[in-house]
Amino acid sequence: MTREQLTDDEWGFVEPYLPVGEYGPYPERLRQQFEGVIWKFRSGAQWREMPGRFGAWPTVHNRFRQWRDAGVSRRCWRGR
């Protein structure tokens, strides 16, 4: 496991807070995309420098913006 990957317990905590829209993301990609966001902020790199293992950087960036706008981090800290 690399630093940017979540343990199953950590993912189990975060997953319920992530909204899934009518048109995506596909549930099997949620964790990959969330870990891409973690990679971006831990590395301090630009979105365009994101490794492909997290998916296309524009997709991960858009997902991050959707989560930000939906207040995901705020709900995680407060406990829903």
PDB file of N, CA, C and O in Angstrom:
ATOM      1  N   MET A   1       0.849  -1.178   0.000  1.00  0.00           N
ATOM      2  CA  MET A   1       0.000   0.000   0.000  1.00  0.00           C
ATOM      3  C   MET A   1       0.896   1.242   0.000  1.00  0.00           C
ATOM      4  O   MET A   1       1.899   1.296   0.710  1.00  0.00           O
ATOM      5  N   THR A   2       0.521   2.227  -0.800  1.00  0.00           N
ATOM      6  CA  THR A   2       1.273   3.467  -0.851  1.00  0.00           C
ATOM      7  C   THR A   2       0.661   4.489   0.101  1.00  0.00           C
ATOM      8  O   THR A   2      -0.433   4.280   0.625  1.00  0.00           O
ATOM      9  N   ARG A   3       1.352   5.566   0.316  1.00  0.00           N
ATOM     10  CA  ARG A   3       0.890   6.583   1.266  1.00  0.00           C
ATOM     11  C   ARG A   3      -0.460   7.168   0.920  1.00  0.00           C
ATOM     12  O   ARG A   3      -1.240   7.496   1.814  1.00  0.00           O
ATOM     13  N   GLU A   4      -0.751   7.306  -0.377  1.00  0.00           N
ATOM     14  CA  GLU A   4      -2.005   7.960  -0.735  1.00  0.00           C
ATOM     15  C   GLU A   4      -3.212   7.046  -0.670  1.00  0.00           C
ATOM     16  O   GLU A   4      -4.345   7.508  -0.805  1.00  0.00           O
ATOM     17  N   GLN A   5      -2.990   5.764  -0.465  1.00  0.00           N
ATOM     18  CA  GLN A   5      -4.111   4.836  -0.398  1.00  0.00           C
ATOM     19  C   GLN A   5      -4.689   4.791   1.008  1.00  0.00           C
ATOM     20  O   GLN A   5      -3.971   4.868   2.004  1.00  0.00           O
ATOM     21  N   LEU A   6      -5.992   4.665   1.055  1.00  0.00           N
ATOM     22  CA  LEU A   6      -6.695   4.552   2.326  1.00  0.00           C
ATOM     23  C   LEU A   6      -6.778   3.096   2.758  1.00  0.00           C
ATOM     24  O   LEU A   6      -6.841   2.195   1.922  1.00  0.00           O
ATOM     25  N   THR A   7      -6.778   2.876   4.049  1.00  0.00           N
ATOM     26  CA  THR A   7      -7.052   1.531   4.537  1.00  0.00           C
ATOM     27  C   THR A   7      -8.543   1.265   4.321  1.00  0.00           C
ATOM     28  O   THR A   7      -9.313   2.194   4.081  1.00  0.00           O
ATOM     29  N   ASP A   8      -8.939   0.022   4.406  1.00  0.00           N
ATOM     30  CA  ASP A   8     -10.356  -0.309   4.252  1.00  0.00           C
ATOM     31  C   ASP A   8     -11.200   0.349   5.345  1.00  0.00           C
ATOM     32  O   ASP A   8     -12.330   0.764   5.086  1.00  0.00           O
ATOM     33  N   ASP A   9     -10.668   0.448   6.552  1.00  0.00           N
ATOM     34  CA  ASP A   9     -11.393   1.105   7.642  1.00  0.00           C
ATOM     35  C   ASP A   9     -11.567   2.593   7.359  1.00  0.00           C
ATOM     36  O   ASP A   9     -12.648   3.142   7.576  1.00  0.00           O
ATOM     37  N   GLU A  10     -10.507   3.253   6.873  1.00  0.00           N
ATOM     38  CA  GLU A  10     -10.607   4.675   6.539  1.00  0.00           C
ATOM     39  C   GLU A  10     -11.616   4.898   5.421  1.00  0.00           C
ATOM     40  O   GLU A  10     -12.427   5.823   5.478  1.00  0.00           O
ATOM     41  N   TRP A  11     -11.560   4.041   4.402  1.00  0.00           N
ATOM     42  CA  TRP A  11     -12.502   4.166   3.294  1.00  0.00           C
ATOM     43  C   TRP A  11     -13.931   3.928   3.775  1.00  0.00           C
ATOM     44  O   TRP A  11     -14.856   4.611   3.336  1.00  0.00           O
ATOM     45  N   GLY A  12     -14.112   2.972   4.667  1.00  0.00           N
ATOM     46  CA  GLY A  12     -15.433   2.692   5.209  1.00  0.00           C
ATOM     47  C   GLY A  12     -16.025   3.889   5.942  1.00  0.00           C
ATOM     48  O   GLY A  12     -17.242   4.072   5.965  1.00  0.00           O
ATOM     49  N   PHE A  13     -15.154   4.706   6.542  1.00  0.00           N
ATOM     50  CA  PHE A  13     -15.617   5.914   7.214  1.00  0.00           C
ATOM     51  C   PHE A  13     -16.024   6.993   6.210  1.00  0.00           C
ATOM     52  O   PHE A  13     -17.059   7.638   6.379  1.00  0.00           O
ATOM     53  N   VAL A  14     -15.219   7.191   5.173  1.00  0.00           N
ATOM     54  CA  VAL A  14     -15.420   8.279   4.214  1.00  0.00           C
ATOM     55  C   VAL A  14     -16.535   7.987   3.217  1.00  0.00           C
ATOM     56  O   VAL A  14     -17.313   8.884   2.889  1.00  0.00           O
ATOM     57  N   GLU A  15     -16.629   6.768   2.733  1.00  0.00           N
ATOM     58  CA  GLU A  15     -17.528   6.432   1.623  1.00  0.00           C
ATOM     59  C   GLU A  15     -18.978   6.898   1.813  1.00  0.00           C
ATOM     60  O   GLU A  15     -19.557   7.432   0.867  1.00  0.00           O
ATOM     61  N   PRO A  16     -19.584   6.722   2.979  1.00  0.00           N
ATOM     62  CA  PRO A  16     -20.987   7.135   3.117  1.00  0.00           C
ATOM     63  C   PRO A  16     -21.222   8.640   2.933  1.00  0.00           C
ATOM     64  O   PRO A  16     -22.347   9.065   2.673  1.00  0.00           O
ATOM     65  N   TYR A  17     -20.178   9.429   3.067  1.00  0.00           N
ATOM     66  CA  TYR A  17     -20.311  10.877   2.942  1.00  0.00           C
ATOM     67  C   TYR A  17     -20.224  11.369   1.500  1.00  0.00           C
ATOM     68  O   TYR A  17     -20.527  12.531   1.230  1.00  0.00           O
ATOM     69  N   LEU A  18     -19.817  10.511   0.575  1.00  0.00           N
ATOM     70  CA  LEU A  18     -19.628  10.928  -0.810  1.00  0.00           C
ATOM     71  C   LEU A  18     -20.924  10.779  -1.591  1.00  0.00           C
ATOM     72  O   LEU A  18     -21.453   9.675  -1.719  1.00  0.00           O
ATOM     73  N   PRO A  19     -21.434  11.888  -2.113  1.00  0.00           N
ATOM     74  CA  PRO A  19     -22.673  11.803  -2.885  1.00  0.00           C
ATOM     75  C   PRO A  19     -22.428  11.141  -4.233  1.00  0.00           C
ATOM     76  O   PRO A  19     -21.411  11.396  -4.878  1.00  0.00           O
ATOM     77  N   VAL A  20     -23.337  10.309  -4.650  1.00  0.00           N
ATOM     78  CA  VAL A  20     -23.271   9.664  -5.955  1.00  0.00           C
ATOM     79  C   VAL A  20     -24.446  10.192  -6.759  1.00  0.00           C
ATOM     80  O   VAL A  20     -25.605   9.969  -6.409  1.00  0.00           O
ATOM     81  N   GLY A  21     -24.134  10.896  -7.842  1.00  0.00           N
ATOM     82  CA  GLY A  21     -25.176  11.485  -8.662  1.00  0.00           C
ATOM     83  C   GLY A  21     -25.833  10.458  -9.571  1.00  0.00           C
ATOM     84  O   GLY A  21     -25.402   9.307  -9.641  1.00  0.00           O
ATOM     85  N   GLU A  22     -26.858  10.877 -10.252  1.00  0.00           N
ATOM     86  CA  GLU A  22     -27.601  10.013 -11.156  1.00  0.00           C
ATOM     87  C   GLU A  22     -26.716   9.480 -12.288  1.00  0.00           C
ATOM     88  O   GLU A  22     -26.912   8.359 -12.759  1.00  0.00           O
ATOM     89  N   TYR A  23     -25.748  10.285 -12.719  1.00  0.00           N
ATOM     90  CA  TYR A  23     -24.907   9.898 -13.845  1.00  0.00           C
ATOM     91  C   TYR A  23     -23.483   9.544 -13.447  1.00  0.00           C
ATOM     92  O   TYR A  23     -22.601   9.521 -14.306  1.00  0.00           O
ATOM     93  N   GLY A  24     -23.238   9.276 -12.217  1.00  0.00           N
ATOM     94  CA  GLY A  24     -21.898   8.853 -11.837  1.00  0.00           C
ATOM     95  C   GLY A  24     -21.496   9.523 -10.548  1.00  0.00           C
ATOM     96  O   GLY A  24     -22.280  10.304 -10.008  1.00  0.00           O
ATOM     97  N   PRO A  25     -20.338   9.264 -10.037  1.00  0.00           N
ATOM     98  CA  PRO A  25     -19.337   8.376 -10.610  1.00  0.00           C
ATOM     99  C   PRO A  25     -19.714   6.926 -10.381  1.00  0.00           C
ATOM    100  O   PRO A  25     -20.529   6.606  -9.515  1.00  0.00           O
ATOM    101  N   TYR A  26     -19.128   6.085 -11.146  1.00  0.00           N
ATOM    102  CA  TYR A  26     -19.338   4.664 -10.929  1.00  0.00           C
ATOM    103  C   TYR A  26     -18.768   4.321  -9.561  1.00  0.00           C
ATOM    104  O   TYR A  26     -17.648   4.725  -9.250  1.00  0.00           O
ATOM    105  N   PRO A  27     -19.500   3.594  -8.744  1.00  0.00           N
ATOM    106  CA  PRO A  27     -19.051   3.321  -7.373  1.00  0.00           C
ATOM    107  C   PRO A  27     -17.655   2.722  -7.277  1.00  0.00           C
ATOM    108  O   PRO A  27     -16.935   3.009  -6.320  1.00  0.00           O
ATOM    109  N   GLU A  28     -17.252   1.899  -8.237  1.00  0.00           N
ATOM    110  CA  GLU A  28     -15.922   1.296  -8.151  1.00  0.00           C
ATOM    111  C   GLU A  28     -14.816   2.318  -8.383  1.00  0.00           C
ATOM    112  O   GLU A  28     -13.651   2.028  -8.108  1.00  0.00           O
ATOM    113  N   ARG A  29     -15.148   3.496  -8.878  1.00  0.00           N
ATOM    114  CA  ARG A  29     -14.133   4.533  -9.112  1.00  0.00           C
ATOM    115  C   ARG A  29     -14.082   5.577  -8.002  1.00  0.00           C
ATOM    116  O   ARG A  29     -13.156   6.387  -7.958  1.00  0.00           O
ATOM    117  N   LEU A  30     -15.048   5.568  -7.121  1.00  0.00           N
ATOM    118  CA  LEU A  30     -15.088   6.572  -6.061  1.00  0.00           C
ATOM    119  C   LEU A  30     -13.808   6.573  -5.230  1.00  0.00           C
ATOM    120  O   LEU A  30     -13.206   7.621  -4.997  1.00  0.00           O
ATOM    121  N   ARG A  31     -13.407   5.401  -4.795  1.00  0.00           N
ATOM    122  CA  ARG A  31     -12.224   5.318  -3.946  1.00  0.00           C
ATOM    123  C   ARG A  31     -10.991   5.778  -4.700  1.00  0.00           C
ATOM    124  O   ARG A  31     -10.170   6.515  -4.154  1.00  0.00           O
ATOM    125  N   GLN A  32     -10.854   5.358  -5.932  1.00  0.00           N
ATOM    126  CA  GLN A  32      -9.724   5.760  -6.766  1.00  0.00           C
ATOM    127  C   GLN A  32      -9.682   7.290  -6.893  1.00  0.00           C
ATOM    128  O   GLN A  32      -8.619   7.896  -6.756  1.00  0.00           O
ATOM    129  N   GLN A  33     -10.815   7.900  -7.151  1.00  0.00           N
ATOM    130  CA  GLN A  33     -10.865   9.346  -7.317  1.00  0.00           C
ATOM    131  C   GLN A  33     -10.600  10.068  -5.995  1.00  0.00           C
ATOM    132  O   GLN A  33      -9.904  11.083  -5.970  1.00  0.00           O
ATOM    133  N   PHE A  34     -11.146   9.553  -4.911  1.00  0.00           N
ATOM    134  CA  PHE A  34     -10.912  10.176  -3.611  1.00  0.00           C
ATOM    135  C   PHE A  34      -9.430  10.104  -3.251  1.00  0.00           C
ATOM    136  O   PHE A  34      -8.869  11.064  -2.722  1.00  0.00           O
ATOM    137  N   GLU A  35      -8.802   8.974  -3.537  1.00  0.00           N
ATOM    138  CA  GLU A  35      -7.376   8.843  -3.274  1.00  0.00           C
ATOM    139  C   GLU A  35      -6.562   9.778  -4.168  1.00  0.00           C
ATOM    140  O   GLU A  35      -5.486  10.227  -3.773  1.00  0.00           O
ATOM    141  N   GLY A  36      -7.062  10.072  -5.364  1.00  0.00           N
ATOM    142  CA  GLY A  36      -6.413  11.055  -6.225  1.00  0.00           C
ATOM    143  C   GLY A  36      -6.434  12.438  -5.606  1.00  0.00           C
ATOM    144  O   GLY A  36      -5.454  13.177  -5.699  1.00  0.00           O
ATOM    145  N   VAL A  37      -7.536  12.790  -4.979  1.00  0.00           N
ATOM    146  CA  VAL A  37      -7.628  14.082  -4.289  1.00  0.00           C
ATOM    147  C   VAL A  37      -6.627  14.116  -3.140  1.00  0.00           C
ATOM    148  O   VAL A  37      -5.937  15.116  -2.941  1.00  0.00           O
ATOM    149  N   ILE A  38      -6.550  13.031  -2.391  1.00  0.00           N
ATOM    150  CA  ILE A  38      -5.574  12.958  -1.295  1.00  0.00           C
ATOM    151  C   ILE A  38      -4.165  13.133  -1.845  1.00  0.00           C
ATOM    152  O   ILE A  38      -3.366  13.879  -1.280  1.00  0.00           O
ATOM    153  N   TRP A  39      -3.856  12.446  -2.948  1.00  0.00           N
ATOM    154  CA  TRP A  39      -2.526  12.557  -3.562  1.00  0.00           C
ATOM    155  C   TRP A  39      -2.221  14.011  -3.916  1.00  0.00           C
ATOM    156  O   TRP A  39      -1.127  14.504  -3.639  1.00  0.00           O
ATOM    157  N   LYS A  40      -3.182  14.693  -4.525  1.00  0.00           N
ATOM    158  CA  LYS A  40      -2.975  16.062  -4.973  1.00  0.00           C
ATOM    159  C   LYS A  40      -2.603  16.966  -3.807  1.00  0.00           C
ATOM    160  O   LYS A  40      -1.653  17.743  -3.905  1.00  0.00           O
ATOM    161  N   PHE A  41      -3.335  16.873  -2.713  1.00  0.00           N
ATOM    162  CA  PHE A  41      -3.079  17.781  -1.598  1.00  0.00           C
ATOM    163  C   PHE A  41      -1.873  17.370  -0.767  1.00  0.00           C
ATOM    164  O   PHE A  41      -1.214  18.227  -0.178  1.00  0.00           O
ATOM    165  N   ARG A  42      -1.574  16.097  -0.706  1.00  0.00           N
ATOM    166  CA  ARG A  42      -0.357  15.685  -0.003  1.00  0.00           C
ATOM    167  C   ARG A  42       0.894  16.062  -0.782  1.00  0.00           C
ATOM    168  O   ARG A  42       1.904  16.446  -0.193  1.00  0.00           O
ATOM    169  N   SER A  43       0.828  15.953  -2.100  1.00  0.00           N
ATOM    170  CA  SER A  43       2.005  16.222  -2.923  1.00  0.00           C
ATOM    171  C   SER A  43       2.204  17.710  -3.176  1.00  0.00           C
ATOM    172  O   SER A  43       3.334  18.162  -3.362  1.00  0.00           O
ATOM    173  N   GLY A  44       1.115  18.474  -3.185  1.00  0.00           N
ATOM    174  CA  GLY A  44       1.207  19.891  -3.516  1.00  0.00           C
ATOM    175  C   GLY A  44       1.372  20.125  -5.013  1.00  0.00           C
ATOM    176  O   GLY A  44       1.624  21.249  -5.448  1.00  0.00           O
ATOM    177  N   ALA A  45       1.231  19.071  -5.789  1.00  0.00           N
ATOM    178  CA  ALA A  45       1.392  19.165  -7.240  1.00  0.00           C
ATOM    179  C   ALA A  45       0.154  19.792  -7.875  1.00  0.00           C
ATOM    180  O   ALA A  45      -0.882  19.954  -7.230  1.00  0.00           O
ATOM    181  N   GLN A  46       0.286  20.138  -9.142  1.00  0.00           N
ATOM    182  CA  GLN A  46      -0.851  20.631  -9.892  1.00  0.00           C
ATOM    183  C   GLN A  46      -1.731  19.456 -10.283  1.00  0.00           C
ATOM    184  O   GLN A  46      -1.271  18.316 -10.345  1.00  0.00           O
ATOM    185  N   TRP A  47      -2.994  19.740 -10.545  1.00  0.00           N
ATOM    186  CA  TRP A  47      -3.918  18.682 -10.953  1.00  0.00           C
ATOM    187  C   TRP A  47      -3.388  17.946 -12.179  1.00  0.00           C
ATOM    188  O   TRP A  47      -3.501  16.723 -12.256  1.00  0.00           O
ATOM    189  N   ARG A  48      -2.819  18.658 -13.124  1.00  0.00           N
ATOM    190  CA  ARG A  48      -2.342  18.060 -14.377  1.00  0.00           C
ATOM    191  C   ARG A  48      -1.210  17.052 -14.163  1.00  0.00           C
ATOM    192  O   ARG A  48      -0.941  16.231 -15.040  1.00  0.00           O
ATOM    193  N   GLU A  49      -0.554  17.107 -13.022  1.00  0.00           N
ATOM    194  CA  GLU A  49       0.559  16.203 -12.723  1.00  0.00           C
ATOM    195  C   GLU A  49       0.102  14.906 -12.058  1.00  0.00           C
ATOM    196  O   GLU A  49       0.929  14.052 -11.736  1.00  0.00           O
ATOM    197  N   MET A  50      -1.186  14.752 -11.854  1.00  0.00           N
ATOM    198  CA  MET A  50      -1.716  13.574 -11.162  1.00  0.00           C
ATOM    199  C   MET A  50      -1.429  12.297 -11.949  1.00  0.00           C
ATOM    200  O   MET A  50      -1.676  12.244 -13.154  1.00  0.00           O
ATOM    201  N   PRO A  51      -0.907  11.267 -11.277  1.00  0.00           N
ATOM    202  CA  PRO A  51      -0.676   9.988 -11.958  1.00  0.00           C
ATOM    203  C   PRO A  51      -1.978   9.382 -12.486  1.00  0.00           C
ATOM    204  O   PRO A  51      -3.033   9.527 -11.869  1.00  0.00           O
ATOM    205  N   GLY A  52      -1.895   8.720 -13.607  1.00  0.00           N
ATOM    206  CA  GLY A  52      -3.053   8.136 -14.256  1.00  0.00           C
ATOM    207  C   GLY A  52      -3.759   7.065 -13.455  1.00  0.00           C
ATOM    208  O   GLY A  52      -4.905   6.735 -13.760  1.00  0.00           O
ATOM    209  N   ARG A  53      -3.115   6.509 -12.440  1.00  0.00           N
ATOM    210  CA  ARG A  53      -3.760   5.438 -11.662  1.00  0.00           C
ATOM    211  C   ARG A  53      -4.995   5.935 -10.902  1.00  0.00           C
ATOM    212  O   ARG A  53      -5.803   5.132 -10.434  1.00  0.00           O
ATOM    213  N   PHE A  54      -5.137   7.252 -10.783  1.00  0.00           N
ATOM    214  CA  PHE A  54      -6.302   7.818 -10.103  1.00  0.00           C
ATOM    215  C   PHE A  54      -7.422   8.175 -11.074  1.00  0.00           C
ATOM    216  O   PHE A  54      -8.492   8.618 -10.657  1.00  0.00           O
ATOM    217  N   GLY A  55      -7.182   7.986 -12.336  1.00  0.00           N
ATOM    218  CA  GLY A  55      -8.142   8.380 -13.358  1.00  0.00           C
ATOM    219  C   GLY A  55      -7.665   9.655 -14.033  1.00  0.00           C
ATOM    220  O   GLY A  55      -6.597  10.179 -13.717  1.00  0.00           O
ATOM    221  N   ALA A  56      -8.462  10.140 -14.956  1.00  0.00           N
ATOM    222  CA  ALA A  56      -8.115  11.369 -15.668  1.00  0.00           C
ATOM    223  C   ALA A  56      -8.171  12.555 -14.695  1.00  0.00           C
ATOM    224  O   ALA A  56      -9.134  12.699 -13.941  1.00  0.00           O
ATOM    225  N   TRP A  57      -7.147  13.391 -14.718  1.00  0.00           N
ATOM    226  CA  TRP A  57      -7.092  14.483 -13.750  1.00  0.00           C
ATOM    227  C   TRP A  57      -8.295  15.412 -13.840  1.00  0.00           C
ATOM    228  O   TRP A  57      -8.765  15.862 -12.795  1.00  0.00           O
ATOM    229  N   PRO A  58      -8.831  15.733 -15.038  1.00  0.00           N
ATOM    230  CA  PRO A  58     -10.011  16.610 -15.041  1.00  0.00           C
ATOM    231  C   PRO A  58     -11.212  15.978 -14.340  1.00  0.00           C
ATOM    232  O   PRO A  58     -12.004  16.676 -13.707  1.00  0.00           O
ATOM    233  N   THR A  59     -11.343  14.671 -14.451  1.00  0.00           N
ATOM    234  CA  THR A  59     -12.444  13.969 -13.797  1.00  0.00           C
ATOM    235  C   THR A  59     -12.287  14.033 -12.282  1.00  0.00           C
ATOM    236  O   THR A  59     -13.249  14.307 -11.564  1.00  0.00           O
ATOM    237  N   VAL A  60     -11.073  13.781 -11.798  1.00  0.00           N
ATOM    238  CA  VAL A  60     -10.821  13.822 -10.354  1.00  0.00           C
ATOM    239  C   VAL A  60     -11.019  15.247  -9.836  1.00  0.00           C
ATOM    240  O   VAL A  60     -11.599  15.447  -8.769  1.00  0.00           O
ATOM    241  N   HIS A  61     -10.543  16.220 -10.580  1.00  0.00           N
ATOM    242  CA  HIS A  61     -10.711  17.624 -10.177  1.00  0.00           C
ATOM    243  C   HIS A  61     -12.192  17.999 -10.114  1.00  0.00           C
ATOM    244  O   HIS A  61     -12.630  18.644  -9.161  1.00  0.00           O
ATOM    245  N   ASN A  62     -12.953  17.601 -11.116  1.00  0.00           N
ATOM    246  CA  ASN A  62     -14.390  17.885 -11.106  1.00  0.00           C
ATOM    247  C   ASN A  62     -15.087  17.198  -9.946  1.00  0.00           C
ATOM    248  O   ASN A  62     -15.975  17.775  -9.318  1.00  0.00           O
ATOM    249  N   ARG A  63     -14.689  15.968  -9.663  1.00  0.00           N
ATOM    250  CA  ARG A  63     -15.272  15.247  -8.530  1.00  0.00           C
ATOM    251  C   ARG A  63     -14.950  15.971  -7.234  1.00  0.00           C
ATOM    252  O   ARG A  63     -15.814  16.116  -6.370  1.00  0.00           O
ATOM    253  N   PHE A  64     -13.697  16.430  -7.094  1.00  0.00           N
ATOM    254  CA  PHE A  64     -13.317  17.182  -5.904  1.00  0.00           C
ATOM    255  C   PHE A  64     -14.189  18.424  -5.744  1.00  0.00           C
ATOM    256  O   PHE A  64     -14.652  18.712  -4.641  1.00  0.00           O
ATOM    257  N   ARG A  65     -14.419  19.160  -6.825  1.00  0.00           N
ATOM    258  CA  ARG A  65     -15.252  20.359  -6.759  1.00  0.00           C
ATOM    259  C   ARG A  65     -16.685  20.015  -6.357  1.00  0.00           C
ATOM    260  O   ARG A  65     -17.308  20.746  -5.587  1.00  0.00           O
ATOM    261  N   GLN A  66     -17.204  18.914  -6.873  1.00  0.00           N
ATOM    262  CA  GLN A  66     -18.552  18.493  -6.496  1.00  0.00           C
ATOM    263  C   GLN A  66     -18.615  18.147  -5.016  1.00  0.00           C
ATOM    264  O   GLN A  66     -19.563  18.518  -4.323  1.00  0.00           O
ATOM    265  N   TRP A  67     -17.604  17.436  -4.536  1.00  0.00           N
ATOM    266  CA  TRP A  67     -17.569  17.079  -3.118  1.00  0.00           C
ATOM    267  C   TRP A  67     -17.412  18.323  -2.257  1.00  0.00           C
ATOM    268  O   TRP A  67     -18.049  18.442  -1.210  1.00  0.00           O
ATOM    269  N   ARG A  68     -16.571  19.247  -2.693  1.00  0.00           N
ATOM    270  CA  ARG A  68     -16.390  20.506  -1.957  1.00  0.00           C
ATOM    271  C   ARG A  68     -17.712  21.251  -1.864  1.00  0.00           C
ATOM    272  O   ARG A  68     -18.113  21.688  -0.785  1.00  0.00           O
ATOM    273  N   ASP A  69     -18.387  21.393  -3.000  1.00  0.00           N
ATOM    274  CA  ASP A  69     -19.645  22.130  -3.033  1.00  0.00           C
ATOM    275  C   ASP A  69     -20.746  21.444  -2.230  1.00  0.00           C
ATOM    276  O   ASP A  69     -21.648  22.104  -1.713  1.00  0.00           O
ATOM    277  N   ALA A  70     -20.670  20.112  -2.127  1.00  0.00           N
ATOM    278  CA  ALA A  70     -21.665  19.349  -1.361  1.00  0.00           C
ATOM    279  C   ALA A  70     -21.347  19.335   0.135  1.00  0.00           C
ATOM    280  O   ALA A  70     -22.135  18.813   0.923  1.00  0.00           O
ATOM    281  N   GLY A  71     -20.202  19.902   0.539  1.00  0.00           N
ATOM    282  CA  GLY A  71     -19.839  19.969   1.951  1.00  0.00           C
ATOM    283  C   GLY A  71     -19.381  18.645   2.528  1.00  0.00           C
ATOM    284  O   GLY A  71     -19.583  18.383   3.714  1.00  0.00           O
ATOM    285  N   VAL A  72     -18.764  17.801   1.704  1.00  0.00           N
ATOM    286  CA  VAL A  72     -18.346  16.469   2.167  1.00  0.00           C
ATOM    287  C   VAL A  72     -17.377  16.560   3.338  1.00  0.00           C
ATOM    288  O   VAL A  72     -17.578  15.891   4.351  1.00  0.00           O
ATOM    289  N   SER A  73     -16.335  17.370   3.224  1.00  0.00           N
ATOM    290  CA  SER A  73     -15.342  17.419   4.306  1.00  0.00           C
ATOM    291  C   SER A  73     -15.970  17.967   5.585  1.00  0.00           C
ATOM    292  O   SER A  73     -15.653  17.507   6.682  1.00  0.00           O
ATOM    293  N   ARG A  74     -16.852  18.938   5.447  1.00  0.00           N
ATOM    294  CA  ARG A  74     -17.523  19.500   6.622  1.00  0.00           C
ATOM    295  C   ARG A  74     -18.361  18.433   7.330  1.00  0.00           C
ATOM    296  O   ARG A  74     -18.361  18.351   8.558  1.00  0.00           O
ATOM    297  N   ARG A  75     -19.078  17.614   6.544  1.00  0.00           N
ATOM    298  CA  ARG A  75     -19.896  16.549   7.140  1.00  0.00           C
ATOM    299  C   ARG A  75     -19.031  15.459   7.759  1.00  0.00           C
ATOM    300  O   ARG A  75     -19.387  14.904   8.799  1.00  0.00           O
ATOM    301  N   CYS A  76     -17.896  15.145   7.132  1.00  0.00           N
ATOM    302  CA  CYS A  76     -17.002  14.133   7.704  1.00  0.00           C
ATOM    303  C   CYS A  76     -16.513  14.566   9.090  1.00  0.00           C
ATOM    304  O   CYS A  76     -16.471  13.760  10.020  1.00  0.00           O
ATOM    305  N   TRP A  77     -16.150  15.831   9.219  1.00  0.00           N
ATOM    306  CA  TRP A  77     -15.632  16.313  10.497  1.00  0.00           C
ATOM    307  C   TRP A  77     -16.713  16.369  11.557  1.00  0.00           C
ATOM    308  O   TRP A  77     -16.447  16.132  12.735  1.00  0.00           O
ATOM    309  N   ARG A  78     -17.931  16.682  11.144  1.00  0.00           N
ATOM    310  CA  ARG A  78     -19.026  16.797  12.114  1.00  0.00           C
ATOM    311  C   ARG A  78     -19.710  15.465  12.400  1.00  0.00           C
ATOM    312  O   ARG A  78     -20.351  15.312  13.440  1.00  0.00           O
ATOM    313  N   GLY A  79     -19.584  14.497  11.488  1.00  0.00           N
ATOM    314  CA  GLY A  79     -20.273  13.229  11.661  1.00  0.00           C
ATOM    315  C   GLY A  79     -21.686  13.287  11.141  1.00  0.00           C
ATOM    316  O   GLY A  79     -22.634  12.939  11.845  1.00  0.00           O
ATOM    317  N   ARG A  80     -21.828  13.732   9.888  1.00  0.00           N
ATOM    318  CA  ARG A  80     -23.089  13.872   9.159  1.00  0.00           C
ATOM    319  C   ARG A  80     -23.757  15.096   9.618  1.00  0.00           C
ATOM    320  O   ARG A  80     -24.844  15.422   9.141  1.00  0.00           O
TER     321      ARG A  80
END
